[in-house]
């Protein structure tokens, strides 16, 4: 019997279109003799649809027409219910409301409301096996501020930074500017804290540019991070596959940027190319760096993956300061563009094998999770004196 895998993609995110591309690549890579793939597209409004029409990339040019041809679906947030249901069955319909019984889920949702733990929380509530990071590691990995705090505490090198909220920026602008100028100096990089794909990121070489870049970044996020900019910069990416206790690192790649940092166009459109997807960006794969440097980057990538308790496949982006050779972890992508398959192909693992490994990891985590204790059989309501008063066991505060 084939294993039914639901691949979720799209979503309420500025990285919506890139998610569609990554998901179709992943779906095409699965061994169809072993897996039955159910594509589930989440619109920018948050509705779920399934249907074979979702497998053709050209259909997304007219998303309204596409969804009209598909079946709107949902899952119940009930533990153990792995069914995918039709949203509309008709008042007197006798048709089976179940579209499919799912066995596992592969989320290919980039950015907010998908890669940040929100969707993973739903999957954990249902209890269905799923590939990739859990709620906690997804949330920590997505937020650049939280991620850097954790890594710094564990001795993993990150560049100096200042962070603040959009409301603080409105109330204490001068104080924040002074803090940035005294701690970091110019130039700096301004980023929304919880977005990927270089969305909302900008360089600031003076105070005027700093204000403009922060004003732009706060359109995308409630939390802003400003980082010291490495001027003699070389960016290197490395993927990690496995779980926090047992993982391996891919070869390293050097993406080619057209400006001071990698832009959305550099990452997904190859600078000026018309092809789309992370695999089509300009890069040197493997990176042309000394083996000692490559090994250190792989070590830092695996340590980042471990410290954040990651699972499945992630991509860790690091920065080399060519002025002194120091290496800093920039960020982790817990659901990387194209699932970093091109890095694993260069490491000797095919895209099909990568998909197979991800599903195996999903089932392995489910088995291990079920060995843990989540509740006791005892019912305190049947035990004498278990509840005292209308306020509960703790009684009334005085």
ZADREN-578227 format. One record per residue (C-alpha): residue number from 1; residue in one letter; chain; x negated, y, z. Coordinates in steps of 0.1 Angstrom, whole numbers. Each point is the difference from the previous one (the first is absolute). Last residue first. Layout:
N
    i  aa  ch      X      Y      Z
  NUM   A   A      X      Y      Z
...
end
This chain:
398
    i  aa  ch      X      Y      Z
  398   X   A     63    369    499
  397   X   A     -2    -25    -29
  396   X   A     28    -26      1
  395   X   A     -7    -37     -3
  394   X   A    -29    -15    -19
  393   X   A     20    -31     -8
  392   X   A     28     19    -18
  391   X   A     16     34      5
  390   X   A     34    -15      6
  389   X   A    -12    -17     31
  388   X   A    -26    -27      7
  387   X   A     -5    -25    -27
  386   X   A    -20    -32      5
  385   X   A     13     -5     35
  384   X   A     10    -36     -7
  383   X   A    -11    -13    -33
  382   X   A     24     -6    -28
  381   X   A     -5     36    -14
  380   X   A    -37     -6      2
  379   X   A      3    -26    -28
  378   X   A    -30    -23     -1
  377   X   A    -10    -14    -34
  376   X   A    -28     25     -2
  375   X   A     -8     22    -30
  374   X   A    -26      7    -26
  373   X   A    -26    -27      5
  372   X   A    -26     -6    -27
  371   X   A     -3    -31    -22
  370   X   A     25     14    -25
  369   X   A    -26     28     -8
  368   X   A    -26    -26    -11
  367   X   A     24    -17    -24
  366   X   A     11     34    -14
  365   X   A    -36     11     -4
  364   X   A     -8    -31    -20
  363   X   A     30      4    -22
  362   X   A    -10     36    -10
  361   X   A    -37    -11     -4
  360   X   A     11    -27    -25
  359   X   A     20     26    -19
  358   X   A    -30     23     -2
  357   X   A    -23    -28    -11
  356   X   A     23    -10    -29
  355   X   A      1     37    -12
  354   X   A    -38      1      1
  353   X   A     -2    -33    -18
  352   X   A     21     14    -28
  351   X   A    -21     32     -2
  350   X   A    -31    -21     -3
  349   X   A    -26     -2     28
  348   X   A    -37      1    -11
  347   X   A    -11     33     16
  346   X   A      6     21    -32
  345   X   A     35    -15     -1
  344   X   A      3     10     36
  343   X   A     -8     37     -7
  342   X   A     24     -1    -30
  341   X   A     27    -13     22
  340   X   A     -1     30     22
  339   X   A     37     -4      9
  338   X   A      7     19    -33
  337   X   A     -2     31     23
  336   X   A     -8    -10     35
  335   X   A     26    -11     26
  334   X   A    -19      5     33
  333   X   A    -20     29    -16
  332   X   A    -27      8     25
  331   X   A    -17     34      4
  330   X   A    -32     20     -1
  329   X   A    -25    -23     17
  328   X   A    -33     18      2
  327   X   A    -35    -10    -14
  326   X   A    -31     20      7
  325   X   A    -26      2    -29
  324   X   A    -14     34     11
  323   X   A      9     23    -29
  322   X   A     18    -27    -19
  321   X   A     28      1     26
  320   X   A     17    -33     -8
  319   X   A     38     -2      4
  318   X   A     21    -30      7
  317   X   A     33    -13    -14
  316   X   A     14    -32     16
  315   X   A     24    -20    -21
  314   X   A     24    -24     16
  313   X   A     12    -36     -7
  312   X   A     19    -22     24
  311   X   A     -2     10     37
  310   X   A    -14     29     20
  309   X   A     -7      1     37
  308   X   A    -12     36     -2
  307   X   A    -34    -10     15
  306   X   A     -3    -30    -23
  305   X   A      7     18    -33
  304   X   A    -24     28     11
  303   X   A    -26    -26      9
  302   X   A      4    -17    -34
  301   X   A     -4     33    -18
  300   X   A    -30     10     22
  299   X   A    -17    -33     -8
  298   X   A      7      3    -37
  297   X   A    -14     35      0
  296   X   A    -31    -12     18
  295   X   A     -4    -28    -26
  294   X   A      3     24    -29
  293   X   A    -26     23     16
  292   X   A    -25    -28      4
  291   X   A      8    -12    -36
  290   X   A    -10     34    -14
  289   X   A     28     19    -18
  288   X   A     13     -3    -36
  287   X   A     36     -8     10
  286   X   A     14    -33    -13
  285   X   A     22     12    -17
  284   X   A     -9     35    -11
  283   X   A     32     19     -3
  282   X   A     24     19    -22
  281   X   A     36     -7      9
  280   X   A     17    -28    -18
  279   X   A      2    -25     29
  278   X   A     18     26     21
  277   X   A     29      1    -24
  276   X   A     10     19    -31
  275   X   A    -13      2    -36
  274   X   A      2     34    -16
  273   X   A    -37      8      8
  272   X   A    -11     35     10
  271   X   A    -14     -5     35
  270   X   A      5    -38      1
  269   X   A     37      4      4
  268   X   A      5    -15     35
  267   X   A    -29      9     22
  266   X   A    -15     29    -20
  265   X   A     34     15     -7
  264   X   A     10     -1     38
  263   X   A    -33     17      7
  262   X   A    -33    -14     13
  261   X   A    -21     27     16
  260   X   A    -21     30    -11
  259   X   A     11     -3    -36
  258   X   A      2    -26    -28
  257   X   A     -5    -30     23
  256   X   A    -14    -34    -10
  255   X   A     10    -28     23
  254   X   A    -31    -19     13
  253   X   A      8    -37      7
  252   X   A    -11    -24     27
  251   X   A      2    -38     -2
  250   X   A     27    -15     21
  249   X   A      0     -5     37
  248   X   A     11    -31     19
  247   X   A     24     -7     29
  246   X   A      6    -22     30
  245   X   A      9     16     34
  244   X   A     18     32    -12
  243   X   A     17    -18    -29
  242   X   A    -10     -9    -35
  241   X   A    -12     22    -29
  240   X   A    -21     31      1
  239   X   A     -5     25    -29
  238   X   A    -29     24     -5
  237   X   A     -1     35    -14
  236   X   A    -29     24     -3
  235   X   A      0     38     -2
  234   X   A    -33     18     -6
  233   X   A     -1     35     14
  232   X   A    -27     27      1
  231   X   A     25     26     13
  230   X   A     14    -20     29
  229   X   A     30     20     11
  228   X   A      8      2     37
  227   X   A     35    -10      5
  226   X   A     34     18      5
  225   X   A     29    -22     11
  224   X   A     36     10     -2
  223   X   A     30    -15     18
  222   X   A     37      7    -10
  221   X   A     -7    -12    -35
  220   X   A      6      8    -37
  219   X   A      8     38     -1
  218   X   A    -25      4     28
  217   X   A    -28     -8    -25
  216   X   A      8     31    -21
  215   X   A     -1     25     28
  214   X   A    -32    -17     12
  213   X   A    -16      4    -34
  212   X   A     10     37     -3
  211   X   A    -13      8     35
  210   X   A    -33    -17     -6
  209   X   A     -3     17    -34
  208   X   A      2     34     17
  207   X   A    -24    -11     28
  206   X   A    -28    -12    -24
  205   X   A    -11    -30    -20
  204   X   A     32    -20      3
  203   X   A      4    -33    -18
  202   X   A     35    -15     -5
  201   X   A     21    -31      7
  200   X   A     38      1     -4
  199   X   A      0    -34    -17
  198   X   A    -34    -17     -2
  197   X   A     16    -34     -6
  196   X   A     10     -3     36
  195   X   A     22     18     25
  194   X   A      2      0     38
  193   X   A    -23     27     13
  192   X   A      6     26    -27
  191   X   A    -36     10    -10
  190   X   A    -23     31      0
  189   X   A    -36     -5    -10
  188   X   A    -26     24     13
  187   X   A    -27     23    -14
  186   X   A     -6     17     23
  185   X   A     -6     -2     37
  184   X   A     10    -31     20
  183   X   A      1      7     37
  182   X   A      0     39      1
  181   X   A     19      6    -32
  180   X   A     26    -27      8
  179   X   A      6     12     35
  178   X   A      2     36    -11
  177   X   A     26     -9    -26
  176   X   A     20    -20     26
  175   X   A      0     30     24
  174   X   A     11     24    -28
  173   X   A     29    -22    -11
  172   X   A     14     -7     35
  171   X   A     37      1     -4
  170   X   A      6    -10    -37
  169   X   A    -30    -23     -1
  168   X   A     11    -16     33
  167   X   A     34     -7    -16
  166   X   A    -17    -17    -30
  165   X   A    -20    -22     24
  164   X   A    -37      0      8
  163   X   A    -32    -17     -9
  162   X   A    -37      9     -1
  161   X   A    -26    -23    -15
  160   X   A    -36    -12      2
  159   X   A     -8    -28    -25
  158   X   A      5    -36     10
  157   X   A    -25    -26     12
  156   X   A     14    -32     16
  155   X   A     -9      0     37
  154   X   A     32    -15     13
  153   X   A     14     33     14
  152   X   A     -8     16    -34
  151   X   A     20    -27    -18
  150   X   A     30      5     22
  149   X   A      0     38     -2
  148   X   A     -6     -2    -38
  147   X   A     30    -22     -5
  146   X   A     22     21     22
  145   X   A     -8     31    -20
  144   X   A      1    -16    -35
  143   X   A     34    -15      7
  142   X   A      5    -29    -24
  141   X   A    -23    -24     17
  140   X   A     16      5     35
  139   X   A     35     -5    -14
  138   X   A     -9    -30    -21
  137   X   A    -19    -16     29
  136   X   A     29      4     24
  135   X   A     28    -11    -24
  134   X   A    -19    -31    -14
  133   X   A    -25      1    -27
  132   X   A      3    -21    -32
  131   X   A     21    -29    -12
  130   X   A     34     -7     14
  129   X   A     16    -29     19
  128   X   A     36      8     10
  127   X   A      7      9     36
  126   X   A     30     23     -8
  125   X   A    -14     26     25
  124   X   A    -35     -6    -13
  123   X   A     12      8    -35
  122   X   A     17     32     12
  121   X   A    -31     11     18
  120   X   A    -21     -7    -31
  119   X   A     22     25    -19
  118   X   A     -8     28     25
  117   X   A    -36    -10      5
  116   X   A    -17     27    -20
  115   X   A     -2    -18    -34
  114   X   A     37      1     -7
  113   X   A     17     32     12
  112   X   A    -30     21     -9
  111   X   A    -28    -12    -24
  110   X   A     -1    -29    -23
  109   X   A     26    -28      1
  108   X   A    -12    -34    -14
  107   X   A     16    -20     27
  106   X   A     -3    -38     -6
  105   X   A     29    -18     17
  104   X   A      4    -37     10
  103   X   A     25    -28     -3
  102   X   A     30     19    -14
  101   X   A     34    -15     -4
  100   X   A     15     16    -31
   99   X   A     29     21    -13
   98   X   A     23     -8     29
   97   X   A     35     15     -3
   96   X   A     13    -33    -14
   95   X   A     30      9    -21
   94   X   A     35     -2     16
   93   X   A      7     37     -8
   92   X   A     30     15     16
   91   X   A    -15     34     11
   90   X   A    -27     -1    -26
   89   X   A    -36    -13      4
   88   X   A    -20     32      1
   87   X   A    -32      1     20
   86   X   A    -11    -35    -11
   85   X   A    -20    -18     27
   84   X   A    -37    -12      3
   83   X   A     -1    -27     26
   82   X   A    -28     -4     25
   81   X   A     22      1     31
   80   X   A    -23    -12     28
   79   X   A      2     32     21
   78   X   A     28     23    -12
   77   X   A     -7     33    -18
   76   X   A     22    -11    -29
   75   X   A    -16      2    -34
   74   X   A     13     21    -29
   73   X   A      8     -1    -37
   72   X   A     11     21    -30
   71   X   A      0    -21    -31
   70   X   A    -16     14    -31
   69   X   A     11     16    -33
   68   X   A     12     32     16
   67   X   A    -34      1     18
   66   X   A    -18      3    -34
   65   X   A     23     26    -14
   64   X   A     -7     22     29
   63   X   A    -37     -7     -1
   62   X   A     -4     11    -36
   61   X   A    -38     -2     -7
   60   X   A      0    -29     24
   59   X   A     11    -24    -28
   58   X   A    -35      3    -16
   57   X   A    -15    -20     30
   56   X   A     20    -31     -8
   55   X   A      4    -23     31
   54   X   A     28     20     15
   53   X   A     23    -11    -28
   52   X   A     -1    -35     15
   51   X   A     22     11     29
   50   X   A     -1     14     35
   49   X   A     10     33     16
   48   X   A     -5     16     34
   47   X   A     11     36      8
   46   X   A    -24     24     18
   45   X   A      7     32    -20
   44   X   A    -34     -2    -18
   43   X   A     12    -35    -10
   42   X   A    -11    -32     16
   41   X   A     -6    -28    -26
   40   X   A      2    -36     10
   39   X   A    -16    -25    -23
   38   X   A      8    -36      8
   37   X   A    -29    -23    -10
   36   X   A      3    -38      0
   35   X   A    -33    -14      9
   34   X   A    -20    -32     -7
   33   X   A      4     -5    -38
   32   X   A      3     38     -4
   31   X   A    -36      5     12
   30   X   A      1     36     11
   29   X   A    -20     26    -20
   28   X   A     29     15    -19
   27   X   A     17      9     33
   26   X   A    -32     17     13
   25   X   A     -4     22    -31
   24   X   A     37      8      2
   23   X   A     -4     10     36
   22   X   A    -31     22     -6
   21   X   A     18     20    -28
   20   X   A     32      5     21
   19   X   A    -21     11     30
   18   X   A    -18     25    -21
   17   X   A     34     15    -10
   16   X   A     12      4     36
   15   X   A    -33     16     14
   14   X   A     19     31     11
   13   X   A     20    -23     21
   12   X   A     36    -12      6
   11   X   A     -5    -34    -14
   10   X   A    -13    -17    -32
    9   X   A     -9    -37      9
    8   X   A     12    -31     17
    7   X   A    -11    -34    -13
    6   X   A     22    -28     13
    5   X   A    -16    -34     -1
    4   X   A     21    -32     -4
    3   X   A    -23    -30      3
    2   X   A      6    -26    -27
    1   X   A     13    -35      9
end
